[in-house]
Amino acid sequence: MDAFIGVDLGTTSIKGLMYDAVGQCRAQTSQKCFLRQTAAGAATEDPMKILNSTKKVLQKLLQKADELHLKPISLSFSSANQSLLALNDQFQPLTALLTWADTRPAQVTAALQVDPQAQNLYQHTGTPLHPMSLLGKICWLRQEHLQLFEQARYFCGIKEFVIYQLFAAWQMDISTASCTGLFDIRRQCWDPTALKLAGITEQQLPPIVDSQSIFHSHPTSWTKSINWQLDISIIQGPFDGAAANLGVGANRSSDLALTIGTSAAIRTISNRPVFDPQQSLFCYAVTKNQWLLGGPVNSGGIILQWLLEKFFSTEAAAAKQAGRDPIEQLLNIIQTAPAGSNGLLFFPYLTGERAPLWNPAARGCFYGLNPTHAKNDLARAVIEGIGYNLRLVLQAVSQLNGRPQRIIAAGGFARSEFWCQLLADIFNLPIIVPRQIEASCLGAIILSLQALNIQLDLNPLQSKSRSYQPNPQNVQIYQELFAIYTDLLPALDQNFAALTAFQLKHQTPRKD
């Protein structure tokens, strides 16, 4: 029986799925990645470790296919976007992988925001000027590491690097290119003004292909080492957000996809480019005639990990010793606090923020602390703060595209009934959770089926989907607190830069 493989190159893990020709998931595996972050704003990964993790995921899936007597006929990719690698003329890395979370280009992008040449870039690229973009990262590399910049022959993201190393194909899909800040989403080519600002040429970037582009592997040391079948069709695939919309079945403008993994994002499909006058949202081309409108936020599951390490390390250790998931244990603790966390608010900007603030200097803040608040209140306020911030993005999308009828959710958070219900209450909208929550992997597979004209129903919104309706009592509580949250935010936003500058000036290296 035929089989179809999807691989997602995420920020903190590489995930893989395999479906058979009757639409059943036959294998699922993952490998962790290590994100290195510093107080100075660096957020990097080792590209060779990501490559090796990807190899392990593929090997496990291929071994499982052999065990089940399945024949893989396609492999499709998705990946976290806005990562940057500088490569030499042999396509070997000159830098670590600068991820979307790296805020070191903050000063460079601040200068771009007042550069007359860059004033109209958003109307061409659909990408707000921010350190996340490859435009900002390349400009920073040229300014701060000129010798290394001049050594670089090519620039790309992680998916392009992995695909080239594994299969000797040098190219980038439209959707990933759309996230770079270097790509004209209307003309669907590299933008001359953005290239000039970055100080690079079109020849230093991969050629553009459609997300459904099909190719076959050339013999490489990797393909030879595992006896890779050269007749397997490889599909370039989109960035993870576009894949996730496919993977959760959010294919209409009335549907809104919500993903919370390491970070989080809200996205909806559009049949035309939609530009936000406030530049608080992105607009990316997914294919030649389809666009994605939405906003990414830095604060997702990564903040729960911070909570575990800084406030609940004892509970986390006890959970591990008992063979339980520390995150599940944390969520159980959070549920002991009431909705609204007894009037405590948390602004979840530990590592700066993308949508809706687009402020790399943003910092986290508890507001309203009093002597009666306990650790469970702080923990619940954190998870509610993630929800309030996402609601700000939801409002911006609704103003441009209309209020959605429902939210379709994916990512690790969707395993938690409590978290899904909490967000339904904060958004005051129903939340649907499909059977398969590894949406980016599944979306990559769905796209490969479309590319190969294979009729196979992998509709994620089947009878086994879960649904969460807003609780009116909690909705009222969150409406009141959200109004306070939105009133406070502008004043906080005005002072983030000064406080962050102080932190960088006076930071003391930690010994732990």
N, C-alpha and C positions, 0 to 999 in steps of 0.2 A: 504494500500500500504506500502511496505517496505521502510525503510529509513536508511541512513548511516551517522554517525556523525564523524567529525574530530575535534580534539582540539589541538591547538598549545600553548605550554607554553613558551611565549616569555619573553624578558628581561623587557619590560615596559608594556606589556599587555598579557592577556590570551584571545585567540580568539577561536571561535567555529563556525563551519559550519554544515549544515545538507542538504543532497541531497536526493531526492526520487529515486524510481526505474526506472524512465524515464529520469533521468539525469538532473533534475531541482533543482536549489538551493532553498530550501524552508525556510531556517532560517539562520541568521547570527547574532552573538552577541560577545561582548567583555567586559572585565573588566580590568581596569588599575592596574598596579603594580608600586610601588615606589622604585626607585633605589637610594640608599644612597651612595654618593661619597664624598671623602675628599681629601684635598691637599696631604695627605700622601700616596695616591694611593688606599685606600679602595674603593671597589665598591660592596656593599652587599645588600641583600634583606631579608625580613622576610619570612622564608619558610611556616609558618603557615598562613600568609596572602595570599601567593600564593595558598596554598591548599584551603583556603576558597573562593578565587576568582574562582578557577577551579570548585568548587562545584556550585557556582552561575551560571557559564556558562553552566554547564551540566543541572542544574535545569531549566534554561530558555529554553534550547533546548528540553528537555523532555516535558515541558509544551506546547511548540509550537507543538510538535509532537502529543500530545493529542488533541489540538485544531484542527489540520488538519487531524485527524484520521489516522496518520501514525504510523507504528510499527518499532521502531529502532531495527535493527538486528545486527549492529556492531558499535563499537566505537574504533577509532584508534587515537594514540597520535603522536605528534612531539614536540620537545623542543629545546630551545637554548642549545648549548653544552658547555662543559668545565666549568660547575658549580660544586662546591664542598660543601657537607654537611658531618660533622662528627656526627655519631649517637651513642647512648648508646645501651645497650643490649636489650632495649625495642623498638628500632628503633625510638627513639625520638631525636630531634636535640640537639646537644651540642653547635653548632655554628650557626651564621647567614649563609645564603647562600652566599658563595664567588663566584661572577659571573666571566665570562670570562674577564671582564674589570678590575678586581682587580690586581693591579701591585705591591702589597707589597712583593710578593716573588721574586722581581727583583734581589736582591743580591744573593739569594739562587740559582736561575737559572743561574746567571753569574758564580757562582762557579761550577755548574754542567757542564757548557760548557768547562771547562778546566780539568774536572775530567776524567782520563783515562778510568774509567769504563763506562762513558756516551758517549764516542766518537762515537760509532757506533749505538747509540740508534735510530737516525733518520732512518737509513737503516732498522730497525726492525719495528718501530712504525709509521713512516710517519709523525710524529708530531715534528716540530722544538722545541728546548728547549726554553721555554718562560714562563713567569708567568701565562699565561692563562691556561696551562695544569694542570691536577690534580696531575701529578708528582711534579711539582713545588710547588703547593699549599700545598700538604701533607708534602713535605720536609720543607717548611716554617713553617707549623703548629708544626712540631716536634722540629724545632730549636727555635722558638719564644714562643711557648705555650706548653711546654713539658708535663705539668700536664694534660692539656686538651687532648693532643694527646694520652697520656697513658690511659685516661678514655674511649677513642673512641673504640667501638667494631666494627663498620662498617663505610664505606665511600661510598658515592654515589653522583649522580647529582640530579637535581630537578625532572626529570621525574620518576626516580626510586622511589624517596620518595613519590611523589604524587600517583603513581600507587599502591605502597604498602599500603599507608594509606587508599586509597579508596577501593581497591580490594584484599588486602592481598596477592599480588604476588610480590616476591622479585627476580628481575632479571634485566639485562641490555642488550639492543640489541647490535649487532655487530657494527653498525655505531656509536653509542654513545660511546662505549668502544674505538673505533678507535681514538676518539678525546682526549683521556685522557693522552696520552704519556706513558701509562702503558701497552699497548696492542700490541702484535705482529701481524701485519696485514697480514703477509704471513701464519703463522701457525694458526692464529685466536684463540689466547689464551692469557692469561695474561703473560707478558714478565718477566721472572725470574730476569733479571738484573735490570729492572726498579723497580720491587717490592723491591729488595734488597736496591736500592738507596733510595726508599721512606721509608723503614723501616717497611713495612707492609707485611701481608701474603695474599695469594689468597683468603682465607676464609673470609677476611674482606671486600671483594668486592662482588658485586652481581654475581651470575652465568650468563654466557653468553648465549643468545638465538638469533635466527635470527630476523631481523626486522619484518618479517611476522609471527612471532610466535603468535599463537592463544591460548587464555585461557579464562576461565569463572570465574566470581567473586565468592569468598567465602562470606558468609554472614558476614557483618560488621555493626557497628552502623550506618555508612553512608548509606549503601545499604538498611538497614531496615528503615531508616528515610524517604526515598523517594520511598519506594516500588520498588527498582531497580529490573528489571527482570533478574534473574540469567541466563537465556538462551541467553542473548545478548553476542555475541562474542566480545572479547576485543583483539585488535591487539597491540602489544608492540609499533610498529612504530619506525621510524628512528629519527636522529637529524634533526633540521629544514632545514639545507642546503640540505641534501639528499632528504627530502620531497619536498622542493621547486623545485628541478630539475624535479621531477615527476609532480609537480603541474603546471609547465609552459610548460611541454612537451619537455624539453631539454634532450632527451634520446639518442642523437647521439653525437659522438666526434666532429662533425662539428658545433654543437650548443653550445653556451655558455650561462649559466644562470647568470643573474645579479639580486641580491636582495639588496635593500636599505631599511632598517627599522631604528632601533636605530643605528645599525652598518651597515656594508655592506659586500658583498662577491661576488666573481666571481668563478664559478665552472663549470667543464665539466666532463662528464662520460668517463670512460676508462674500457676496458675489461681486463686490467692488472695493477698491481701496477706500478706507475711512480714516480721515486724519482728525485728531483731537486738537481743537484750537488752543487748549491749555498744554498740549504736549505731555499729558499725564499717562497716555497709553501708547502701546506699540501698534503698528499695522504691518504685518509681514505677508509676503506672497507665499502661498503654500504650493500652488501649481501656477500654470500660466493664466488661469482664469478663476482663481479662488484665493481669498485672503483671510487672514486671521487677525482679529481685533482683540486686544486684551491688555493685561498688565501682569508682570512678574513681581513677586515680593521676595525679599531675602529670607524672611522669617517663616520657617515651617518646622519640620521635625528637628532641625538643628538646634532650636531653642529648647526643646524638651531634653536633648542631650546635655545642654548647658545646665538645665535645672537639676538633672540627675547628678552631675559632677559637682556642682557647687552647693546644693541644698539637700540633696537626698542620696548622698553617696553611701551612707549606712544602709538605707533601705534597698538601694541598688545591689550592694554586696550581698545582703541577705536573700534577695530574690534570685541572684545568680547561684548562690549556694544551694537554694532549694530547687533549682532547675526551672525557675520561672523567668519570663521576659521582664527585665527591669522597667521597660516602657509601660507594659501592661500594669505592673505594680504601681507606677506613678499615676496612671490614669485612674486606678482604683482609689488612690489617696485623694486625687482631685475631686472625685465625685462626693467626698464627704463634706465638701464646702458647698454652700448654697449658690444658686444662680445669681450672678452679680458680685460674687466674692465679698459679700458684706461691704459693698461700696468701694472696693479697691480697683484701680485701673492700672494697666500695664501697657506701655508703648513699646512694641517689640522690635526695636531698631538697634540691636546689639552690634551689627556689622554694617551700619549704613542702611540705606533703603533705595530700592528702585521705585516701582509704582507704589503709591501715587505721588510720593515726595520727590523722587529722583535726587536725593541728597545723600552723597556718600559719607557726609559728616554726621548723619543722624545717629543718635545713641539711645539706648534703652532707658526706661524711666518707670518707676512705680509712683503712682500719684494717689494720695488719700490715705496713706498709712496711719494707723492709730494703734494704741497699745493692745487692742483686742484682737488684732489680726494675727492669725497663726500661719504655719507653713502651708497648710492646705489652701488657705485663702490666697497666698502668694502664688502658689502653683496654678490654681484655677484662674487667677487674674491673668497669668501668662498666656494660657490657652485661649481665654476670651479675648485678650489683646490681639492675638493673631487673627481671630475672627473679625474684630472691629476693623482692623487694617484691610482685610480682604473685602469687607463691606464697602469701604471707601472706593476700592477698585470696581466693585460691582456697580456702585452708583454712577461712576464715570462711564462705564460701558453702557449702562441703561440709558443715559442721557443721549448717547450717540446712536444706539442701535435698538432702543426700546427695552422695556423691562422683560426679562426672560420669564417663561412660564414654569421652568423647573431648572434645577442644577443637577448635573450628572457628575458624580465624584469618582476619583481614582487616586491611587497612591497609597502609601502605607497607612495613612490615617484612616482610610475607609474601612479598615478591619475593625475599628472601634465604634460600636453602636453609640456609645456615649458621645464621642467627638462628633459623629455625624448628626446626632440629635441637637447638640449644642449649636452647631452651625446652621441647622434648619431654623432654630429659634432666633439666632442673631440676624440671619438674612431675611427671616419671615417668608421663606420659600421652601417648597418641598425639595428634598434631596434624594436622588436615586443613586443606588450603588449597584453597578453591574456585577455579574457573577465573577468575572475576571477583572481584578483591580490593577494588574500590571499592564496598564493601558498602553504605554508607549511600545512595549514589545508586541502586544496584540495589534496595535495600529500599524506597526511596520509589516506584520504578516498580512493584514487586510489590504494594505497598499500593494504588496507584492502580488496578491491574487488579482487585483484590478489590473496591474501592469501586465500580467500573464494571461488575462482574459479567462480566468478560471472561475466558474460559478460554484461558489461554496459559501453558504450562509454562516458567517461568524458573528451575527448580530449580538452584541453584548447585552442588549436590553431584552432579555428573555424572562421567562416565568420565575427564574431563581433570583432575579434582582430584588434588592431590599429597598424599601421606601420609608422616608422619615418625614412626617408632617409637623409643621411648627406647633409648639405648645403655647396657647394664647397667654397663659400666665407668665411664662418665661419671656415671650415676645415683648410684653409690656415692660418688664424689668430691663431688657436689653435696649429697648427704644430709648428709655430715660438715660441710661448710661452712655449709649452711643452719642446722644446729643451733647453730653458733657465732654466726651472724648473728642468730638469734632470741634468744639469750642476751644478746647485747650491746645490742640495740635498746632495752630499757626504760631502761637507765642513760643512754644517749645522749638518749633522749626527755626525760628529766627535766631535762637541762641545755641543751636547744636554746633555750629562752626567754631565759636569761641571756646566752648567746652572741649571739643575734640582737639583743638590746637593746644589747649592747656595739657590735656592728657599726653599728647605726643611730646610736648616739651619737657614734662616732668615725670614721664613714666619710669618706674623702677623695675629692672628685670626681676622676674619671679624666679625663686629657687626651686619651686616644686615642679 
